[in-house]
Amino acid sequence: MKATFQIPDALYRELKAETAREGLTMREVTIGLFEQWLRQKKQAPPVAPTVDWLNFPAPLAHLVAEDITEYSTGDMRKSITKNWDEQA
């Protein structure tokens, strides 16, 4: 299959010079890079981000009133709802 790519002129000139020094064609280098990328994608297991749950910031903590002393679900919900409306 034939494909056309647009790349910056400076990058093309640098690639063309380097492939000429190595005795390769742009086609050979391009195919090699695509194959290498696909191999890496197949080999690398998906990495789940590490989360420090002990120090994870509560996403709505900034909406809880500073003077709140009762941490029941109902009181927290009221405080968040009140402050949510004020920030809108």
N, C-alpha and C positions, 0 to 999 in steps of 0.2 A: 504494500500500500504506500502511496506517496502522500506526504504531509508537508505543509508549508508552515513555518514558524517565523514570527517576527521577533528579533532580538536587537538590543542596542548595537549600534555600529561599532563602538569601541570594544564591546565584548566579542563581536564577530571577528574583528581584526586580530584580537589577542588569541582567540581560539584557532583561527586559521593559521597564524604564525606558529603556534605551539604544535598543532597537528602536523604541519609541514616539517618541523624540526624532528618530530618523532616518527615520521614516515607513515602517518595514518591519514585517513580521510575523515572529513567531518561526519560522514555517514557512520563510519565505524565507531567513532567516539560517541555519537549520539545514541546509537543502538546499545553500545556497552553501558552507557549511563542509565538508560531506561531499564535494561536487564538488571543492573545492580540495584536500582531503586526498588524494583519489584521483588527481588530476592530478599532485601532487607525488610520490606513490608510483610512478607510471608514468614520470616524467621522471628521477628520481634513480637513478643507477646504484648498485648495491650497493657499499658501501665495505668493503673488507677491512681488518681492523685491521693497523696497522703494527707489526711486531715487530723489535726491535733484537736480532738474533741474536747479535751479538758480546758483548752484555751480558746475554743471557737466562740466568736462574738455572736450574741443573739441578734438576729436580723432586725428585730423591732425594739431592741433595748433603748434606743434613742427616743422612743415615743413614750416610755414609762416615766411618769412624773418622779422627780427626785425626792419628793417628800413622802412617797408611798411607803407604808410600813407593813401593810397586810399583803402577803404574796399569794392570796388565793387566786384561782383561775378567774373567778368573776371580777375581783377587784383589778387584776392586771388587765383583763379585757376592757373594762370600763376606762382605765387610764389610757390605754393604747388608742381606743376609739375616740376619746376626747381629744387627745393630742394629734391624732390623724387628721381630724377635721380642721384643727387650727393650722396645720402645715399646708393644707391644700389651697 
